[in-house]
């Protein structure tokens, strides 16, 4: 019975993660609206360093197997980031609006989006 419960719980978690990723992918493909919040990438970089985001996610948001996941240059949708930062489900501590405002998170999001993509040729050379 315990084995069934463990597998059942894992299946539910797996399905929830697939739904979240599907939602995030669908939202990423939607065109930006005029009401979408805009952030300041320069201020976002300052906040990313000052608030210690780089300590787990790396200075470029590249992530690490030993700490936080990759969050740049293609971060999840802003709504996902806002929700997760406020109520994380992993090892990340929660950051309330008293610690970092929605506008500051929007600025950090703009910084993450501004990170350059790896050039295809350079990425292929690194894989050799």
C-alpha positions in Angstrom: 0.0 0.0 0.0 2.8 2.4 0.9 4.5 1.8 -2.5 1.2 2.6 -4.3 0.8 5.8 -2.3 4.4 6.9 -3.1 4.0 6.2 -6.8 0.5 7.8 -6.8 1.9 10.9 -5.2 4.8 11.0 -7.7 2.4 10.7 -10.6 0.3 13.6 -9.3 3.4 15.8 -8.8 4.6 14.8 -12.3 1.2 15.7 -13.9 1.2 19.0 -12.0 4.6 19.9 -13.3 3.6 19.0 -16.8 0.6 21.3 -16.6 2.7 24.1 -15.2 5.2 23.8 -17.9 2.5 23.6 -20.6 0.9 26.8 -19.2 4.3 28.5 -19.1 5.1 27.5 -22.7 1.6 28.7 -23.9 2.0 32.0 -22.0 5.5 32.6 -23.5 4.1 32.3 -27.0 1.3 34.9 -26.4 2.0 38.4 -27.8 2.8 41.0 -25.3 -0.1 43.4 -24.6 0.1 47.1 -24.1 -0.8 46.6 -20.4 2.1 44.3 -19.8 4.4 45.7 -17.1 7.7 46.9 -18.3 10.9 46.7 -16.3 14.3 48.4 -16.3 17.0 45.9 -17.1 19.8 48.1 -15.7 18.0 48.4 -12.3 17.2 44.7 -12.5 20.9 43.8 -12.8 21.6 45.9 -9.7 18.8 44.3 -7.8 19.8 40.8 -9.0 23.2 41.3 -7.5 22.1 43.3 -4.4 19.4 40.9 -3.4 21.7 37.9 -3.8 19.8 36.2 -6.7 23.2 35.6 -8.4 24.4 33.5 -5.5 22.2 30.6 -6.6 21.3 31.4 -10.2 24.7 32.7 -11.3 25.6 36.3 -12.5 24.0 35.7 -15.9 21.1 33.6 -14.6 22.7 30.5 -16.1 22.0 28.4 -13.0 23.9 25.5 -11.6 23.4 21.8 -10.9 24.4 22.5 -7.3 22.2 25.5 -6.6 19.4 27.4 -8.4 18.1 26.5 -11.9 18.8 28.4 -15.1 16.4 31.4 -15.4 18.0 33.3 -18.3 18.0 34.2 -21.1 14.5 32.7 -21.5 12.9 33.1 -18.1 9.5 31.7 -17.4 6.6 34.2 -17.8 6.6 37.0 -15.3 3.5 35.8 -13.6 5.1 32.5 -12.9 8.2 34.2 -11.5 6.1 36.5 -9.3 4.1 33.6 -7.9 7.1 31.4 -7.3 9.3 34.0 -5.6 6.4 34.8 -3.2 5.6 31.1 -2.5 8.4 28.8 -3.6 8.0 25.0 -3.5 11.7 24.1 -3.6 14.7 25.2 -1.5 14.4 28.9 -2.4 13.3 31.1 0.5 10.2 33.2 0.0 10.6 36.9 -0.8 7.6 38.9 0.4 6.5 42.2 -1.2 8.1 43.9 1.9 11.5 42.5 0.8 11.2 42.9 -2.9 8.4 44.7 -4.7 6.5 43.5 -7.8 8.2 46.4 -9.8 11.6 45.3 -8.6 10.9 41.7 -9.7 9.7 43.1 -13.0 13.0 44.9 -13.3 14.9 41.7 -12.5 12.8 39.9 -15.1 13.8 42.6 -17.7 17.4 41.9 -16.8 17.0 38.2 -17.2 15.4 38.7 -20.6 18.2 41.0 -21.7 20.9 38.3 -21.3 22.4 37.3 -24.6 21.7 33.9 -26.1 24.6 31.6 -26.9 25.6 31.7 -30.5 24.8 28.4 -32.2 28.3 27.9 -33.5 29.9 28.7 -30.1 27.5 26.3 -28.4 28.2 23.5 -30.9 32.0 24.0 -30.4 31.5 23.7 -26.6 29.8 20.4 -27.0 32.7 18.9 -28.9 
